[in-house]
């Protein structure tokens, strides 16, 4: 079983930046899916960004041009660089992976991002 541990959350002013990191307990560079989700109070969890084994990326419309997802296969790490943060980005952010199609979802414990206006 793979474990995911997120870090990098915190409190930042609107317009600022944060970098989230997710470290996996073992190699996940060929996982079926790797990405970041977020969940704000009273809202459903939503996909923020994902990256596939070939490096292709996908972003929610609300973060395009501001967030960048990247991976470091040697370090089993997936990062989320968040720039030009807005108050509506405030949420708990979760790292997620599915090792193979049809296999169970694996989630990290989450890291809180709070953007003050």
N, C-alpha and C positions, 0 to 999 in steps of 0.2 A: 504494500500500500504506500502511496505517495503522500507526504505531508507538505503543505504549503504554509509558509510563514511570511506575512506581510510586514512592512515597516515603512516609515517615512511620512505618516500622517501627522496632522497638527493643526494649529490655528494660524491663519494667514490673512492679511488684508486683501480686499478686492484688488485685482490687478497683479497680485503677486504670483509666485510659483512654488510648486512642491514637486518632489520626485518620489514616487512610490516604488518600492522594490518588493519582489516576491521570490523567495528562495525555495526551491523544491528539494526534498530530501534525497532524490535521486534523479537521474537523467530523464528529462522530458522533452528533449529537443525534437523528437519525432512523434510527439503526442498528436492526437486527432484534433484537439482544440486547446488553445491557451488564451486566456484573456482576463480582463478586469470588468467587474460589475460594480454597481453602486446601488445603495438603497437609502433613500431619505425617509424621515419619519412619516408614516401614514401613506407611503407610496410603495409600489411594487419594485422589486429588484430589476434593474435594467442593465443591458450590456453597454459598456462604455467603449471598449476597444478589444480587438482580438488580433492575433498574429498566428499564421499557420507555419508549418514546417519549412515551407519555401521562403518565408519572410514576408508573404503577402499580408496586408493589414486591412482591417475594417474598423470604422469608427461610427459612433452615434452622430447624427447630424448636429446635435447640440455641442459637440466638442471638436468637430473638424476644424483644423487650422490652429487649434490651441493645445491639444493633447497629442503626444506621440508615444506609441508603444514600441518597445524594442526588446530583444532577447540576447542574452549572453549564454550560448550553449555550454561553453567551458565552465561557467560558474552556476549552471542550472538556475538562471535568474531571468525573470521577466520584469521589465521596468515600465513605469508610466510617468512620463514627464508632463506635468500640467502647468501651462502658462496662462497668463491673462485670466486668472481665476475669477469666478463670479459667485455671488452669494448663492445662486441656485446650484452650484457645484457641491454645496455642503451635503455630506452624506457619509455613510460608512462604505468603504471601498473594499471589495473582496476579490482576491485572486481565485481563478477557476481553471480547471483543466478536465479534459476527458481523454484518457489515454488511448482508447480505441473506440471507434464508432459503435454505439450501443452499450458501452460500458458506463458505470455509474459516474455521476458528477463528483468531483473532488473540490472542496472549498477550503480556503484559508479561514482564519478566525476573524479577519477584517481589521481595518485600520480607519480611524475617524479622521475626516477632513472637514474642517470648519472654516468658512470664508466669511469674514466680517465686512460689512459694507460701510 
